[in-house]
């Protein structure tokens, strides 16, 4: 049964990009407050420049060969481009193999067939998966899941990320490089 809900509301001013007042803006946020006699309250929230902004930390270490542990392997779909990728998160260790010095990432593109991920024989994921499977390609009964990479040690080659590609006629964008796993040299532990 649908019921009418009352809303307490007040005037709101949205500041645009071309508005001279650009140091703050108001937004309406529906707050999960306990309704008082069936009334929902819409709160006005003010955002200022001095608020903390969260961001992901991307470590940068010297390029070279390292011992690394694959902590996470996740299949993700990029909604912007409709591409499927496997996201690998590696803990990189010092040369003595005892101290974690960085967390490094790797994205491996997977092809798409319709709305489902599809892996072709020429893709990077295929090559990485076969290498992790001791050089054996998948049989008909195998499922190519990213779990084959997780909870395993490997000797990896770490390099710096490349600059983002500029579109035709655009100036190159500034680039702050971070470390990525370029390739797995050998798998040190079994699956």
CORWO-V657099 format. One record per residue. N is the residue number from 1. RES is the residue in one small letter. PHI is phi in whole degrees, 0 to 359 (999 if undefined). OMEGA is omega in radians with two decimals (none if undefined). D_FIRST is the distance of its C-alpha to the first C-alpha in whole Angstrom. Layout:
BEGIN
n | res | phi | omega | d_first
N | RES | PHI | OMEGA | D_FIRST
N | RES | PHI | OMEGA | D_FIRST
END
This chain:
BEGIN
n | res | phi | omega | d_first
1 | x | 999 | 3.13 | 0
2 | x | 274 | 3.09 | 4
3 | x | 237 | 3.09 | 6
4 | x | 283 | 3.10 | 10
5 | x | 245 | 3.11 | 12
6 | x | 270 | 3.11 | 16
7 | x | 234 | 3.00 | 19
8 | x | 265 | -3.03 | 22
9 | x | 225 | 3.06 | 25
10 | x | 220 | -3.09 | 28
11 | x | 289 | -3.10 | 31
12 | x | 230 | 3.08 | 32
13 | x | 246 | 3.08 | 35
14 | x | 263 | -3.12 | 35
15 | x | 266 | 3.14 | 39
16 | x | 270 | -3.12 | 40
17 | x | 293 | -3.08 | 43
18 | x | 268 | -3.14 | 45
19 | x | 286 | -3.13 | 44
20 | x | 295 | 3.11 | 47
21 | x | 272 | -3.06 | 45
22 | x | 239 | -3.12 | 44
23 | x | 267 | 3.06 | 45
24 | x | 200 | 3.04 | 41
25 | x | 208 | 3.10 | 38
26 | x | 257 | 3.05 | 34
27 | x | 223 | 3.05 | 31
28 | x | 268 | 3.08 | 28
29 | x | 231 | 3.08 | 26
30 | x | 282 | -3.05 | 22
31 | x | 269 | 3.13 | 23
32 | x | 281 | 3.13 | 22
33 | x | 269 | 3.09 | 22
34 | x | 288 | -3.12 | 21
35 | x | 297 | 3.08 | 18
36 | x | 260 | -3.12 | 20
37 | x | 50 | 3.04 | 18
38 | x | 78 | -3.11 | 15
39 | x | 250 | 3.01 | 17
40 | x | 264 | -3.11 | 18
41 | x | 250 | 3.03 | 22
42 | x | 260 | -3.07 | 23
43 | x | 265 | 3.06 | 27
44 | x | 262 | -3.11 | 30
45 | x | 245 | 3.14 | 32
46 | x | 251 | 3.11 | 36
47 | x | 253 | 3.13 | 38
48 | x | 241 | -3.12 | 41
49 | x | 290 | -3.06 | 44
50 | x | 271 | 3.07 | 45
51 | x | 284 | 3.08 | 42
52 | x | 287 | 3.10 | 43
53 | x | 240 | 3.13 | 42
54 | x | 283 | 3.05 | 41
55 | x | 207 | 3.10 | 43
56 | x | 277 | 3.12 | 44
57 | x | 268 | 3.09 | 48
58 | x | 247 | -3.09 | 50
59 | x | 288 | 3.05 | 53
60 | x | 229 | 3.10 | 57
61 | x | 234 | 3.13 | 60
62 | x | 296 | 3.08 | 63
63 | x | 299 | 3.13 | 63
64 | x | 158 | 3.12 | 64
65 | x | 264 | -3.11 | 64
66 | x | 219 | 2.96 | 62
67 | x | 270 | -3.06 | 61
68 | x | 220 | 3.12 | 57
69 | x | 243 | 3.13 | 54
70 | x | 278 | -3.06 | 51
71 | x | 276 | -3.04 | 48
72 | x | 214 | 3.03 | 45
73 | x | 222 | -3.03 | 44
74 | x | 234 | 3.04 | 41
75 | x | 273 | -3.09 | 40
76 | x | 229 | 3.06 | 38
77 | x | 250 | 3.10 | 37
78 | x | 277 | -3.08 | 38
79 | x | 293 | -3.12 | 35
80 | x | 290 | -3.09 | 38
81 | x | 252 | -3.12 | 40
82 | x | 73 | -3.12 | 38
83 | x | 264 | 3.02 | 41
84 | x | 262 | 3.09 | 41
85 | x | 224 | 2.98 | 43
86 | x | 254 | -3.13 | 44
87 | x | 259 | 3.12 | 44
88 | x | 250 | 3.12 | 47
89 | x | 245 | -3.04 | 48
90 | x | 247 | 2.94 | 51
91 | x | 265 | -3.08 | 53
92 | x | 263 | -3.07 | 56
93 | x | 252 | 3.10 | 59
94 | x | 293 | -3.12 | 63
95 | x | 303 | 3.12 | 66
96 | x | 282 | 3.06 | 66
97 | x | 79 | -3.07 | 63
98 | x | 251 | -3.03 | 62
99 | x | 244 | 3.06 | 60
100 | x | 284 | -3.12 | 57
101 | x | 250 | -3.11 | 58
102 | x | 195 | 2.97 | 55
103 | x | 245 | -3.02 | 52
104 | x | 239 | -3.07 | 52
105 | x | 248 | 3.00 | 49
106 | x | 207 | 3.04 | 50
107 | x | 249 | 3.12 | 47
108 | x | 244 | -3.12 | 48
109 | x | 289 | 3.03 | 47
110 | x | 239 | 3.12 | 46
111 | x | 293 | -3.11 | 46
112 | x | 234 | 3.01 | 42
113 | x | 232 | -3.02 | 42
114 | x | 71 | 3.10 | 39
115 | x | 262 | -3.08 | 36
116 | x | 258 | 3.04 | 38
117 | x | 289 | -3.14 | 41
118 | x | 223 | -3.11 | 44
119 | x | 253 | 3.04 | 47
120 | x | 264 | -3.10 | 51
121 | x | 293 | -3.11 | 54
122 | x | 265 | -3.08 | 55
123 | x | 279 | 3.08 | 52
124 | x | 298 | -3.13 | 53
125 | x | 299 | 3.12 | 50
126 | x | 302 | -3.11 | 52
127 | x | 296 | 3.12 | 56
128 | x | 296 | -3.09 | 54
129 | x | 294 | 3.14 | 52
130 | x | 296 | 3.11 | 56
131 | x | 298 | 3.12 | 58
132 | x | 290 | 3.13 | 55
133 | x | 266 | 3.12 | 56
134 | x | 60 | 3.08 | 59
135 | x | 84 | -3.12 | 60
136 | x | 263 | 3.06 | 59
137 | x | 291 | -3.11 | 56
138 | x | 292 | 3.02 | 53
139 | x | 270 | -3.13 | 54
140 | x | 299 | -3.10 | 51
141 | x | 278 | -3.11 | 49
142 | x | 287 | 2.97 | 49
143 | x | 246 | -3.09 | 46
144 | x | 275 | 3.12 | 47
145 | x | 260 | 3.10 | 45
146 | x | 289 | -3.13 | 45
147 | x | 298 | -3.12 | 46
148 | x | 296 | -3.11 | 49
149 | x | 273 | -2.97 | 50
150 | x | 283 | 3.08 | 48
151 | x | 59 | 3.14 | 50
152 | x | 224 | 3.06 | 54
153 | x | 265 | 3.12 | 57
154 | x | 211 | 2.98 | 58
155 | x | 268 | -3.01 | 61
156 | x | 237 | 3.02 | 59
157 | x | 257 | -3.13 | 61
158 | x | 255 | 3.08 | 59
159 | x | 227 | 3.05 | 60
160 | x | 275 | 3.07 | 58
161 | x | 291 | 3.13 | 55
162 | x | 273 | 3.11 | 57
163 | x | 291 | 3.10 | 56
164 | x | 294 | -3.13 | 53
165 | x | 287 | 3.10 | 54
166 | x | 269 | 3.07 | 54
167 | x | 286 | -3.14 | 53
168 | x | 301 | 3.09 | 56
169 | x | 83 | 3.13 | 57
170 | x | 259 | 3.07 | 56
171 | x | 286 | 3.11 | 58
172 | x | 299 | 3.14 | 57
173 | x | 278 | 3.08 | 54
174 | x | 296 | -3.02 | 56
175 | x | 230 | 3.00 | 55
176 | x | 249 | -3.04 | 55
177 | x | 292 | 3.04 | 56
178 | x | 221 | -3.07 | 54
179 | x | 276 | 3.06 | 55
180 | x | 226 | 3.03 | 54
181 | x | 275 | -3.13 | 55
182 | x | 283 | -3.14 | 57
183 | x | 198 | 3.06 | 58
184 | x | 266 | 3.12 | 58
185 | x | 279 | 3.08 | 62
186 | x | 199 | 3.07 | 62
187 | x | 268 | -3.06 | 59
188 | x | 273 | 3.13 | 61
189 | x | 239 | -3.09 | 59
190 | x | 282 | -3.09 | 57
191 | x | 268 | none | 54
END
